[in-house]
Amino acid sequence: MARKTKPLTDTEIKAAKPKDADYQLYDGDGLTLLIKASGSKL
Protein backbone atom coordinates (compact mmCIF):
# COMPACT_ATOMS: atom_id res chain seq x y z
CA MET A 1 0.00 0.00 0.00
CA ALA A 2 1.22 3.52 -0.77
CA ARG A 3 2.60 5.57 2.07
CA LYS A 4 0.62 8.73 2.86
CA THR A 5 2.50 12.00 3.00
CA LYS A 6 1.31 14.69 5.38
CA PRO A 7 0.54 18.13 3.94
CA LEU A 8 3.20 20.81 4.21
CA THR A 9 2.48 23.29 6.97
CA ASP A 10 3.18 27.00 6.96
CA THR A 11 5.75 26.45 9.72
CA GLU A 12 7.61 23.78 7.71
CA ILE A 13 7.76 26.03 4.66
CA LYS A 14 9.05 29.02 6.63
CA ALA A 15 11.60 26.83 8.44
CA ALA A 16 13.05 25.33 5.22
CA LYS A 17 16.68 26.44 5.01
CA PRO A 18 18.92 26.50 1.93
CA LYS A 19 21.44 23.68 1.52
CA ASP A 20 24.50 23.26 -0.70
CA ALA A 21 22.27 22.05 -3.55
CA ASP A 22 18.65 22.71 -4.56
CA TYR A 23 16.09 20.37 -2.99
CA GLN A 24 12.33 19.87 -2.93
CA LEU A 25 9.70 19.42 -0.25
CA TYR A 26 6.61 17.41 -1.25
CA ASP A 27 2.98 17.56 -0.22
CA GLY A 28 0.80 14.47 -0.49
CA ASP A 29 -1.56 16.15 -2.98
CA GLY A 30 1.01 17.06 -5.64
CA LEU A 31 2.36 20.33 -4.24
CA THR A 32 6.12 20.67 -4.65
CA LEU A 33 8.21 23.43 -3.06
CA LEU A 34 11.66 23.99 -4.56
CA ILE A 35 14.26 25.38 -2.14
CA LYS A 36 17.15 26.89 -4.10
CA ALA A 37 20.73 27.00 -2.77
CA SER A 38 20.44 30.81 -2.88
CA GLY A 39 17.54 30.66 -0.39
CA SER A 40 14.70 31.30 -2.86
CA LYS A 41 11.53 29.27 -2.37
CA LEU A 42 9.59 28.52 -5.55
Backbone hydrogen bonds, N-H to C=O, Kabsch-Sander energy under -0.5 kcal/mol:
donor,donor_aa,acceptor,acceptor_aa,energy
13,I,9,T,-2.1
14,K,10,D,-2.4
15,A,11,T,-1.9
16,A,12,E,-0.7
16,A,13,I,-0.8
23,Y,35,I,-2.2
25,L,33,L,-2.6
27,D,31,L,-2.6
30,G,27,D,-1.3
33,L,25,L,-2.8
34,L,32,T,-0.5
35,I,23,Y,-3.3
35,I,33,L,-0.6
36,K,34,L,-0.6
36,K,40,S,-2.9
39,G,36,K,-1.7
42,L,34,L,-2.8
42,L,40,S,-0.5
